[in-house]
């Protein structure tokens, strides 16, 4: 993950954490259920967006950049077939 991608992911996570804390407050304040559900939907969308960002970063640095020295150390020992298999599993889990 590039430093910019890492920074962007950290910003997104702080925003998501704030949204989750807001949902917790809404529940404690006995807010209208539909309003809480709307906020939960927003958090899920934000997490999906973060997941797409991480999948893209992984494709760029570990799969396409394999062998360039920029990939994460965890995938340096993998060959292309192993990387594709890992990506297939990651996508399957993410899309559930």
Backbone as CSV, one residue per row, in Angstrom:
resi,resn,N_x,N_y,N_z,CA_x,CA_y,CA_z,C_x,C_y,C_z
1,UNK,0.858,-1.167,0.000,0.000,0.000,0.000,0.906,1.233,0.000
2,UNK,0.626,2.153,-0.885,1.426,3.372,-0.943,1.131,4.243,0.275
3,UNK,2.033,5.150,0.610,1.761,6.049,1.742,0.463,6.846,1.564
4,UNK,0.163,7.276,0.331,-1.074,8.023,0.098,-2.293,7.136,0.318
5,UNK,-2.254,5.904,-0.197,-3.370,4.972,0.009,-3.570,4.694,1.489
6,UNK,-2.465,4.527,2.204,-2.532,4.265,3.643,-3.148,5.451,4.374
7,UNK,-2.745,6.650,3.999,-3.295,7.863,4.608,-4.782,8.004,4.300
8,UNK,-5.161,7.761,3.050,-6.576,7.832,2.659,-7.412,6.813,3.429
9,UNK,-6.883,5.598,3.583,-7.601,4.554,4.318,-7.767,4.947,5.783
10,UNK,-6.741,5.548,6.369,-6.822,5.974,7.771,-7.879,7.062,7.948
11,UNK,-7.944,7.995,7.005,-8.963,9.053,7.063,-10.355,8.443,6.963
12,UNK,-10.524,7.519,6.034,-11.829,6.857,5.882,-12.211,6.102,7.153
13,UNK,-11.244,5.408,7.754,-11.537,4.646,8.971,-11.935,5.564,10.125
14,UNK,-11.285,6.711,10.241,-11.677,7.658,11.302,-13.101,8.157,11.075
15,UNK,-13.438,8.410,9.825,-14.795,8.853,9.500,-15.806,7.752,9.835
16,UNK,-15.485,6.524,9.475,-16.367,5.389,9.768,-16.517,5.208,11.273
17,UNK,-15.418,5.323,12.001,-15.480,5.194,13.464,-16.389,6.266,14.057
18,UNK,-16.331,7.465,13.511,-17.223,8.534,13.963,-18.677,8.216,13.668
19,UNK,-18.925,7.643,12.498,-20.295,7.258,12.151,-20.812,6.170,13.094
20,UNK,-19.971,5.196,13.407,-20.377,4.119,14.317,-20.652,4.682,15.708
21,UNK,-19.815,5.593,16.168,-20.049,6.234,17.468,-21.368,7.002,17.450
22,UNK,-21.676,7.625,16.320,-22.946,8.332,16.179,-24.135,7.389,16.270
23,UNK,-24.009,6.214,15.691,-25.082,5.214,15.773,-25.268,4.785,17.225
24,UNK,-24.172,4.585,17.920,-24.247,4.204,19.334,-24.991,5.274,20.136
25,UNK,-24.692,6.548,19.866,-25.401,7.646,20.546,-26.881,7.648,20.194
26,UNK,-27.174,7.410,18.915,-28.573,7.389,18.483,-29.360,6.312,19.226
27,UNK,-28.758,5.153,19.393,-29.421,4.065,20.121,-29.621,4.464,21.574
28,UNK,-28.589,5.029,22.191,-28.687,5.451,23.597,-29.755,6.525,23.783
29,UNK,-29.924,7.371,22.770,-30.909,8.457,22.839,-32.293,8.014,22.386
30,UNK,-32.441,6.728,22.087,-33.726,6.164,21.664,-34.274,6.868,20.426
31,UNK,-33.385,7.081,19.452,-33.779,7.737,18.211,-34.631,6.802,17.367
32,UNK,-35.300,7.356,16.406,-36.194,6.629,15.512,-35.417,5.535,14.777
33,UNK,-35.959,4.327,14.796,-35.270,3.152,14.229,-34.881,3.342,12.765
34,UNK,-35.746,3.941,11.981,-35.452,4.127,10.560,-34.251,5.056,10.385
35,UNK,-34.136,6.069,11.227,-32.970,6.958,11.164,-31.688,6.190,11.495
36,UNK,-31.763,5.308,12.482,-30.600,4.494,12.845,-30.238,3.558,11.694
37,UNK,-31.239,2.933,11.104,-30.986,2.042,9.966,-30.353,2.786,8.796
38,UNK,-30.770,4.024,8.570,-30.161,4.834,7.511,-28.680,5.062,7.789
39,UNK,-28.337,5.300,9.043,-26.933,5.505,9.401,-26.132,4.210,9.266
40,UNK,-26.756,3.093,9.614,-26.093,1.800,9.435,-25.815,1.562,7.948
41,UNK,-26.774,1.898,7.100,-26.576,1.757,5.649,-25.415,2.631,5.177
42,UNK,-25.299,3.828,5.740,-24.203,4.726,5.367,-22.851,4.136,5.774
43,UNK,-22.789,3.521,6.949,-21.547,2.897,7.406,-21.189,1.716,6.504
44,UNK,-22.181,0.916,6.160,-21.918,-0.222,5.272,-21.385,0.261,3.925
45,UNK,-21.961,1.327,3.398,-21.492,1.874,2.120,-20.059,2.391,2.252
46,UNK,-19.768,3.041,3.372,-18.413,3.555,3.598,-17.409,2.406,3.708
47,UNK,-17.786,1.331,4.392,-16.911,0.159,4.490,-16.710,-0.495,3.126
48,UNK,-17.763,-0.571,2.328,-17.637,-1.121,0.976,-16.666,-0.285,0.146
49,UNK,-16.775,1.027,0.265,-15.891,1.923,-0.469,-14.435,1.732,-0.036
50,UNK,-14.217,1.590,1.257,-12.873,1.325,1.768,-12.367,-0.018,1.242
51,UNK,-13.229,-1.013,1.212,-12.846,-2.318,0.683,-12.424,-2.247,-0.770
52,UNK,-13.147,-1.490,-1.570,-12.784,-1.318,-2.982,-11.423,-0.637,-3.087
53,UNK,-11.201,0.366,-2.249,-9.907,1.052,-2.244,-8.776,0.068,-1.916
54,UNK,-8.981,-0.778,-0.906,-7.949,-1.740,-0.514,-7.738,-2.813,-1.579
55,UNK,-8.822,-3.283,-2.182,-8.687,-4.263,-3.265,-7.915,-3.670,-4.440
56,UNK,-8.214,-2.432,-4.776,-7.517,-1.754,-5.870,-6.036,-1.602,-5.551
57,UNK,-5.741,-1.184,-4.331,-4.354,-1.028,-3.908,-3.614,-2.363,-3.977
58,UNK,-4.280,-3.418,-3.545,-3.664,-4.749,-3.589,-3.382,-5.171,-5.035
59,UNK,-4.343,-4.948,-5.909,-4.135,-5.289,-7.320,-2.955,-4.521,-7.904
60,UNK,-2.897,-3.231,-7.608,-1.836,-2.394,-8.168,-0.461,-2.770,-7.632
61,UNK,-0.355,-2.908,-6.310,0.971,-3.105,-5.731,1.410,-4.563,-5.684
62,UNK,0.510,-5.465,-5.347,0.916,-6.864,-5.137,0.741,-7.748,-6.364
63,UNK,-0.290,-7.504,-7.148,-0.533,-8.371,-8.302,0.166,-7.801,-9.535
64,UNK,-0.202,-6.588,-9.931,0.423,-5.995,-11.119,1.877,-5.617,-10.867
65,UNK,2.183,-5.224,-9.633,3.546,-4.816,-9.302,4.421,-5.943,-8.789
66,UNK,3.935,-7.183,-8.886,4.691,-8.327,-8.367,6.052,-8.420,-9.048
67,UNK,7.086,-8.541,-8.237,8.439,-8.638,-8.769,9.128,-7.303,-8.947
68,UNK,8.411,-6.210,-8.698,9.001,-4.882,-8.885,9.693,-4.362,-7.631
69,UNK,9.473,-5.062,-6.511,10.046,-4.596,-5.249,9.130,-3.674,-4.476
70,UNK,7.991,-3.305,-5.066,7.050,-2.405,-4.384,5.945,-3.169,-3.674
71,UNK,5.864,-4.478,-3.914,4.784,-5.268,-3.341,5.013,-5.494,-1.845
72,UNK,3.927,-5.827,-1.153,4.001,-6.118,0.277,4.817,-7.384,0.482
73,UNK,5.542,-7.438,1.582,6.399,-8.605,1.843,5.620,-9.918,1.908
74,UNK,4.337,-9.856,2.289,3.523,-11.072,2.403,3.306,-11.752,1.056
75,UNK,3.391,-10.999,-0.034,3.137,-11.619,-1.341,4.406,-11.798,-2.170
76,UNK,5.552,-11.443,-1.624,6.800,-11.568,-2.390,7.137,-13.007,-2.746
77,UNK,6.764,-13.945,-1.877,7.121,-15.347,-2.129,6.089,-16.073,-2.988
78,UNK,4.985,-15.405,-3.303,3.928,-16.036,-4.099,4.230,-15.914,-5.585
79,UNK,3.790,-16.922,-6.339,3.873,-16.787,-7.791,2.546,-16.198,-8.290
80,UNK,2.477,-15.931,-9.583,1.280,-15.281,-10.149,0.008,-16.099,-9.914
81,UNK,0.098,-17.415,-10.037,-1.077,-18.266,-9.821,-1.575,-18.143,-8.387
82,UNK,-0.664,-18.149,-7.432,-1.053,-17.999,-6.024,-1.679,-16.632,-5.763
83,UNK,-1.138,-15.604,-6.399,-1.696,-14.259,-6.238,-3.116,-14.177,-6.787
84,UNK,-3.334,-14.790,-7.950,-4.674,-14.786,-8.549,-5.642,-15.572,-7.672
85,UNK,-5.216,-16.720,-7.162,-6.072,-17.509,-6.268,-6.422,-16.719,-5.010
86,UNK,-5.424,-16.056,-4.437,-5.669,-15.246,-3.246,-6.653,-14.112,-3.553
87,UNK,-6.494,-13.486,-4.712,-7.386,-12.395,-5.104,-8.804,-12.907,-5.302
88,UNK,-8.943,-14.076,-5.908,-10.265,-14.671,-6.114,-10.954,-14.906,-4.769
89,UNK,-10.228,-15.450,-3.797,-10.796,-15.689,-2.464,-11.148,-14.380,-1.759
90,UNK,-10.272,-13.398,-1.873,-10.533,-12.099,-1.240,-11.784,-11.452,-1.829
91,UNK,-11.922,-11.509,-3.146,-13.112,-10.951,-3.795,-14.374,-11.700,-3.384
92,UNK,-14.290,-13.015,-3.316,-15.457,-13.813,-2.923,-15.904,-13.448,-1.511
93,UNK,-14.952,-13.288,-0.595,-15.297,-12.899,0.782,-15.867,-11.493,0.820
94,UNK,-15.262,-10.596,0.067,-15.690,-9.197,0.072,-17.098,-9.033,-0.496
95,UNK,-17.425,-9.817,-1.511,-18.716,-9.662,-2.184,-19.865,-10.405,-1.509
96,UNK,-19.607,-11.133,-0.450,-20.684,-11.838,0.261,-21.613,-10.879,0.925
